[in-house]
Amino acid sequence: MKNFLLNTTTNKTFERLLPIIIDLETGGVDVNNSPILEIAIIIINKDIYGKMFPYQLINFNITPYKNSRIQTESILCNKINIKNILRFSIKEKDAIKIMINIITKILIKTNSKGSILVGHNVWFDLCFIKEAFKRSKIKNTIINILLSLPFH
């Protein structure tokens, strides 16, 4: 039986794509009104033999943006205490700027032609990330192109 991971066509398709594992915690399920409360990203790279390994971890506690609506059910589920002073949260826009900087440098350094966003219910996370970019009014060619690509 042929192992599909060793299939040349499959390898050629994915060989220059950078896997990015993402997970968000939010203050609700309404992408237009619920804030992102936490962002965690792990960028995966490959060694010279093609073996994947965690390359860079990026994580932030996010301060809810002005006029956002936090649903009690979400806080009960994710157990995030947004009033805890030891949370050391930063503004959403600042977190995005740092993420852009790190991801862009790694994409260039690894000569990647794009990325594959990996996660649990990644469509939900991607919708929140896109809204955060809109709110922050950040223009970045590489990241905006990546966000418009079909992620797997």
C-alpha positions in Angstrom: 0.0 0.0 0.0 1.4 3.4 -1.0 1.9 5.9 1.7 0.2 9.2 0.6 2.7 11.3 2.6 5.5 10.1 0.4 3.5 10.9 -2.8 5.6 13.3 -4.9 2.6 15.4 -6.0 1.5 15.9 -2.3 5.0 16.8 -1.3 5.4 19.3 -4.1 2.1 20.9 -3.2 3.0 21.5 0.5 6.8 21.7 0.5 7.0 25.5 0.5 4.0 26.2 2.7 4.7 27.1 6.3 2.4 25.4 8.8 1.0 27.8 11.4 -1.0 26.3 14.3 -3.4 28.8 15.8 -5.7 28.9 18.8 -7.8 31.8 20.0 -9.9 32.3 23.1 -12.7 34.8 22.7 -15.2 36.6 24.8 -18.1 35.2 22.7 -19.0 33.8 19.3 -20.1 37.0 17.6 -17.2 37.9 15.3 -18.3 41.5 15.0 -18.7 42.2 18.7 -16.9 39.6 20.8 -13.2 40.4 21.6 -10.2 38.1 21.2 -8.9 37.5 24.7 -5.9 35.2 24.0 -3.9 34.3 20.9 -1.5 31.5 20.6 0.4 30.6 17.4 3.1 27.9 16.9 5.0 28.2 13.6 6.3 24.9 12.4 9.4 24.4 10.4 11.2 21.5 8.8 14.8 20.3 9.2 16.9 19.2 6.3 15.3 15.7 6.3 11.8 17.1 6.1 11.0 16.4 9.8 8.7 19.0 11.3 9.4 20.7 14.6 8.0 23.7 16.6 10.0 26.7 15.4 8.4 29.7 17.1 5.8 30.2 19.7 3.8 33.5 19.8 1.2 34.1 22.5 -0.6 37.1 23.9 -3.3 37.9 26.4 -5.4 40.6 24.7 -7.2 43.5 26.3 -10.8 43.6 25.1 -11.3 46.5 22.7 -13.6 49.4 23.5 -17.4 48.6 23.3 -16.8 44.9 22.8 -19.3 42.5 24.3 -18.1 39.7 26.5 -20.6 36.8 26.9 -20.8 35.3 30.4 -21.0 31.8 28.9 -17.6 32.3 27.2 -15.9 33.4 30.4 -17.4 30.4 32.2 -16.1 28.1 29.5 -12.6 29.5 29.0 -12.1 30.6 32.6 -10.3 33.8 31.6 -10.3 36.5 34.3 -9.9 39.7 32.2 -9.7 41.8 35.4 -6.7 39.9 36.8 -3.8 42.4 36.9 -1.3 39.5 36.5 -2.8 38.7 33.0 -0.4 41.4 31.5 -2.7 41.9 28.4 -1.8 44.1 25.5 -3.9 45.8 22.9 -5.1 43.8 20.0 -3.4 46.1 17.5 -0.1 45.7 19.2 -0.3 41.9 19.3 -1.1 41.9 15.6 1.8 44.2 14.7 4.2 41.8 16.6 2.7 38.7 15.0 3.0 40.3 11.5 6.7 41.2 12.2 7.6 37.7 13.4 5.6 35.7 10.8 6.8 37.9 7.9 10.5 37.4 8.9 10.0 33.7 9.2 8.2 33.4 5.8 11.1 35.3 4.2 13.8 33.3 6.1 12.2 30.0 5.2 11.5 31.0 1.6 7.9 29.9 2.1 5.4 30.7 -0.7 2.4 30.8 1.8 1.1 29.0 4.8 -1.3 26.4 6.0 -3.3 27.5 9.0 -3.9 24.5 11.4 -6.2 24.4 14.4 -9.4 23.2 16.0 -12.3 25.0 14.3 -9.8 27.1 12.4 -12.5 28.9 10.4 -13.8 30.4 13.6 -10.3 31.7 14.6 -9.6 33.0 11.1 -12.9 35.0 11.1 -11.8 36.6 14.3 -8.3 37.3 13.1 -9.7 38.9 9.9 -12.0 41.2 12.0 -9.1 42.1 14.2 -7.1 43.2 11.2 -10.0 45.3 10.0 -10.4 46.9 13.5 -6.7 47.7 13.7 -6.6 49.1 10.2 -3.3 47.4 9.6 -2.1 47.1 6.0 0.5 44.5 5.3 0.9 42.9 1.9 2.3 39.5 2.9 -0.1 38.9 5.8 -3.2 40.2 3.9 -2.3 37.9 1.0 -2.0 35.0 3.4 -5.3 35.8 5.0 -7.0 35.8 1.6 -5.6 32.4 0.6 -7.6 29.3 1.2 -6.2 27.7 4.4 -6.4 24.0 5.1 
